Amino acid sequence: QVQLVESGGGLVQAGGSLRLSCAASSRYTMGWFRQAPGKEREFVAAIGWSYGSTYYADSVKGRFTISRDNAKNTVYLQMNSLKPEDTAVYYCAARAGGITASERYDYWGQGTQVTVSS
């Protein structure tokens, strides 16, 4: 059983930055998803565990960066140039397979709230 714990959420003004962290496992593909009020959960970014390959949703490409430190068993989501539409609960997820934007992840965290004010 893999337990995922997100941290780093909060309130920030539009144009600001936040960095989310997820205590994870070094041998899993890690993903970040988000769910805004009244909307379905959506893919944000993912990173492979061996070569660190990454994949992003078009809505965050160029603004968000996913990275991992396998020595610390931690994955990060650096979020820059935040917009009010980025407001959501952000979830960390882990899977044994390769990168995917689908929700076919084996383990999920409890989520951390990110609120971007205009």
C-alpha positions, 0 to 999 in steps of 0.5 A, spaced: 500 500 500 502 506 497 500 512 502 500 519 498 500 526 502 500 532 498 502 539 501 503 546 499 496 548 497 493 555 499 491 562 497 495 566 492 493 572 487 493 571 480 500 571 477 503 568 483 506 561 484 505 555 489 509 549 489 505 543 491 509 537 494 507 529 494 510 524 499 511 518 494 514 512 492 520 512 487 518 506 483 512 509 481 509 514 475 506 520 479 501 524 476 497 530 479 490 531 477 485 537 479 478 538 481 474 544 481 467 545 484 462 543 479 467 540 474 470 533 473 477 531 475 482 533 470 489 531 468 494 536 470 501 533 469 505 526 470 512 524 471 515 517 469 520 514 475 526 512 471 528 517 466 523 522 469 519 523 462 514 528 463 507 530 460 502 536 461 495 538 460 495 543 454 492 548 459 498 548 464 503 547 459 509 552 460 506 555 466 507 548 471 513 544 472 512 537 475 519 534 478 521 528 482 526 527 487 527 520 488 532 520 494 527 524 498 521 520 495 517 526 493 514 529 487 513 536 486 508 541 482 511 548 481 505 552 479 507 559 476 503 564 473 497 562 476 490 564 474 483 564 477 481 558 473 487 554 476 483 554 483 481 546 484 483 541 489 489 538 487 491 530 487 497 526 487 496 519 484 501 513 483 501 508 478 505 502 477 505 503 469 507 508 464 505 515 464 498 516 462 493 522 462 487 517 464 485 516 471 488 509 471 492 510 477 493 505 483 493 510 489 491 517 490 492 522 495 487 526 499 488 532 495 490 539 497 486 546 496 489 551 491 485 558 490 487 563 486 484 570 487 483 575 481 
